[in-house]
Amino acid sequence: MKNPLGYLGFLGLLGILSLVTHHWMYLWFFCFFIFFVFFKVIPDELFRENIKRSATPAFFTSLVLYVLTVAFRPLYNSDAVYMACLIIAFAASFLVFFILLAVYSARERRG
């Protein structure tokens, strides 16, 4: 059985839009190519537990940041600031997930 986490690597193809639109923000999608590594990982019970342990704090990070973004929306009139806050919340949740998964995977390899 293939590891379904590897399919997130296909989001990296959205980075090609940066070449077409000349907008640098699409370059961040190339970071998703790292998920192709997980096609080689056998999804055993410990790996699934590490995914759950990484996803839970990432979910709550995004939840808190999205709520704060919407709650403070009346304080600023610019849509650009609102969009930037939403992008930061999205990126922060993925960053938390990446870092925690890397830490748990390193602990698993060490034994």
CYANA upper distance limits for C-alpha pairs under 8 A (distance plus 0.5 A):
  2 LYS  CA     39 PHE  CA      6.54
  2 LYS  CA     40 LYS  CA      8.48
  2 LYS  CA     42 ILE  CA      8.08
  2 LYS  CA     43 PRO  CA      8.48
  3 ASN  CA     38 PHE  CA      6.84
  3 ASN  CA     39 PHE  CA      5.73
  3 ASN  CA     40 LYS  CA      8.09
  3 ASN  CA     41 VAL  CA      7.26
  3 ASN  CA     42 ILE  CA      7.20
  3 ASN  CA     43 PRO  CA      6.45
  4 PRO  CA      8 LEU  CA      8.44
  4 PRO  CA     39 PHE  CA      8.02
  5 LEU  CA     35 PHE  CA      7.22
  5 LEU  CA     38 PHE  CA      6.74
  5 LEU  CA     39 PHE  CA      7.90
  6 GLY  CA     35 PHE  CA      5.43
  6 GLY  CA     36 PHE  CA      5.24
  6 GLY  CA     37 VAL  CA      7.19
  6 GLY  CA     38 PHE  CA      5.34
  6 GLY  CA     39 PHE  CA      5.45
  7 TYR  CA     35 PHE  CA      7.68
  7 TYR  CA     36 PHE  CA      7.50
  8 LEU  CA     12 GLY  CA      8.38
  8 LEU  CA     32 PHE  CA      6.99
  8 LEU  CA     33 PHE  CA      8.28
  8 LEU  CA     35 PHE  CA      6.36
  8 LEU  CA     36 PHE  CA      7.97
  9 GLY  CA     13 LEU  CA      8.47
  9 GLY  CA     32 PHE  CA      5.39
  9 GLY  CA     33 PHE  CA      4.93
  9 GLY  CA     34 ILE  CA      6.87
  9 GLY  CA     35 PHE  CA      5.07
  9 GLY  CA     36 PHE  CA      5.52
 10 PHE  CA     14 LEU  CA      8.48
 10 PHE  CA     32 PHE  CA      7.72
 10 PHE  CA     33 PHE  CA      7.39
 10 PHE  CA     36 PHE  CA      8.48
 11 LEU  CA     15 GLY  CA      8.41
 11 LEU  CA     29 PHE  CA      6.93
 11 LEU  CA     30 PHE  CA      8.26
 11 LEU  CA     32 PHE  CA      6.37
 11 LEU  CA     33 PHE  CA      7.89
 12 GLY  CA     29 PHE  CA      5.26
 12 GLY  CA     30 PHE  CA      4.89
 12 GLY  CA     31 CYS  CA      6.91
 12 GLY  CA     32 PHE  CA      5.20
 12 GLY  CA     33 PHE  CA      5.60
 13 LEU  CA     29 PHE  CA      7.70
 13 LEU  CA     30 PHE  CA      7.48
 14 LEU  CA     18 SER  CA      8.47
 14 LEU  CA     26 TYR  CA      7.35
 14 LEU  CA     29 PHE  CA      6.38
 14 LEU  CA     30 PHE  CA      7.96
 15 GLY  CA     19 LEU  CA      8.21
 15 GLY  CA     26 TYR  CA      5.52
 15 GLY  CA     27 LEU  CA      5.46
 15 GLY  CA     28 TRP  CA      7.26
 15 GLY  CA     29 PHE  CA      5.28
 15 GLY  CA     30 PHE  CA      5.71
 16 ILE  CA     20 VAL  CA      7.34
 16 ILE  CA     26 TYR  CA      8.05
 16 ILE  CA     27 LEU  CA      8.21
 17 LEU  CA     21 THR  CA      6.36
 17 LEU  CA     22 HIS  CA      8.22
 17 LEU  CA     23 HIS  CA      8.37
 17 LEU  CA     26 TYR  CA      6.71
 18 SER  CA     22 HIS  CA      5.55
 18 SER  CA     23 HIS  CA      5.63
 18 SER  CA     24 TRP  CA      6.37
 18 SER  CA     25 MET  CA      7.74
 18 SER  CA     26 TYR  CA      5.47
 18 SER  CA     27 LEU  CA      6.37
 19 LEU  CA     23 HIS  CA      8.16
 26 TYR  CA     30 PHE  CA      8.46
 29 PHE  CA     33 PHE  CA      8.48
 35 PHE  CA     39 PHE  CA      8.27
 37 VAL  CA     41 VAL  CA      7.84
 43 PRO  CA     47 PHE  CA      6.17
 43 PRO  CA     48 ARG  CA      6.89
 44 ASP  CA     48 ARG  CA      6.85
 45 GLU  CA     49 GLU  CA      6.65
 46 LEU  CA     50 ASN  CA      6.67
 47 PHE  CA     51 ILE  CA      6.78
 47 PHE  CA    105 SER  CA      8.44
 48 ARG  CA     52 LYS  CA      6.81
 49 GLU  CA     53 ARG  CA      6.58
 50 ASN  CA     54 SER  CA      6.53
 50 ASN  CA    101 LEU  CA      7.03
 50 ASN  CA    104 TYR  CA      6.65
 50 ASN  CA    105 SER  CA      7.96
 51 ILE  CA     55 ALA  CA      6.42
 51 ILE  CA    101 LEU  CA      7.14
 52 LYS  CA     56 THR  CA      6.62
 53 ARG  CA     57 PRO  CA      7.84
 53 ARG  CA    100 LEU  CA      8.46
 54 SER  CA     58 ALA  CA      7.06
 54 SER  CA     96 VAL  CA      8.09
 54 SER  CA     97 PHE  CA      5.72
 54 SER  CA     98 PHE  CA      8.32
 54 SER  CA    100 LEU  CA      5.75
 54 SER  CA    101 LEU  CA      6.00
 55 ALA  CA     59 PHE  CA      6.47
 55 ALA  CA     97 PHE  CA      6.29
 56 THR  CA     60 PHE  CA      6.91
 57 PRO  CA     61 THR  CA      6.48
 57 PRO  CA     96 VAL  CA      7.76
 57 PRO  CA     97 PHE  CA      8.01
 58 ALA  CA     62 SER  CA      6.76
 58 ALA  CA     92 ALA  CA      8.46
 58 ALA  CA     93 SER  CA      5.17
 58 ALA  CA     94 PHE  CA      7.17
 58 ALA  CA     95 LEU  CA      8.45
 58 ALA  CA     96 VAL  CA      5.85
 58 ALA  CA     97 PHE  CA      5.77
 59 PHE  CA     63 LEU  CA      6.61
 59 PHE  CA     93 SER  CA      7.08
 60 PHE  CA     64 VAL  CA      6.56
 61 THR  CA     65 LEU  CA      6.68
 61 THR  CA     89 ALA  CA      8.30
 61 THR  CA     92 ALA  CA      7.87
 61 THR  CA     93 SER  CA      6.17
 61 THR  CA     96 VAL  CA      8.32
 62 SER  CA     66 TYR  CA      6.42
 62 SER  CA     89 ALA  CA      6.11
 62 SER  CA     90 PHE  CA      6.85
 62 SER  CA     92 ALA  CA      7.59
 62 SER  CA     93 SER  CA      5.58
 63 LEU  CA     67 VAL  CA      6.65
 64 VAL  CA     68 LEU  CA      6.66
 65 LEU  CA     69 THR  CA      6.54
 65 LEU  CA     89 ALA  CA      5.89
 66 TYR  CA     70 VAL  CA      6.71
 66 TYR  CA     86 LEU  CA      7.16
 66 TYR  CA     89 ALA  CA      6.78
 67 VAL  CA     71 ALA  CA      6.43
 68 LEU  CA     72 PHE  CA      6.52
 69 THR  CA     73 ARG  CA      6.59
 69 THR  CA     82 TYR  CA      7.66
 69 THR  CA     85 CYS  CA      6.73
 69 THR  CA     86 LEU  CA      7.38
 72 PHE  CA     76 TYR  CA      8.06
 73 ARG  CA     77 ASN  CA      8.23
 73 ARG  CA     82 TYR  CA      7.36
 76 TYR  CA     81 VAL  CA      7.99
 76 TYR  CA     82 TYR  CA      8.47
 78 SER  CA     82 TYR  CA      7.18
 79 ASP  CA     83 MET  CA      6.64
 80 ALA  CA     84 ALA  CA      6.55
 81 VAL  CA     85 CYS  CA      6.67
 82 TYR  CA     86 LEU  CA      6.86
 83 MET  CA     87 ILE  CA      6.67
 84 ALA  CA     88 ILE  CA      6.59
 85 CYS  CA     89 ALA  CA      6.64
 86 LEU  CA     90 PHE  CA      6.73
 87 ILE  CA     91 ALA  CA      6.57
 88 ILE  CA     92 ALA  CA      6.38
 89 ALA  CA     93 SER  CA      6.79
 90 PHE  CA     94 PHE  CA      7.04
 91 ALA  CA     95 LEU  CA      6.55
 92 ALA  CA     96 VAL  CA      6.63
 93 SER  CA     97 PHE  CA      6.79
 94 PHE  CA     98 PHE  CA      6.55
 95 LEU  CA     99 ILE  CA      6.57
 96 VAL  CA    100 LEU  CA      6.56
 97 PHE  CA    101 LEU  CA      6.48
 98 PHE  CA    102 ALA  CA      6.60
 99 ILE  CA    103 VAL  CA      6.69
100 LEU  CA    104 TYR  CA      6.60
101 LEU  CA    105 SER  CA      6.45
102 ALA  CA    106 ALA  CA      6.56
103 VAL  CA    107 ARG  CA      6.74
104 TYR  CA    108 GLU  CA      6.67
105 SER  CA    109 ARG  CA      6.76
106 ALA  CA    110 ARG  CA      6.76
107 ARG  CA    111 GLY  CA      6.82
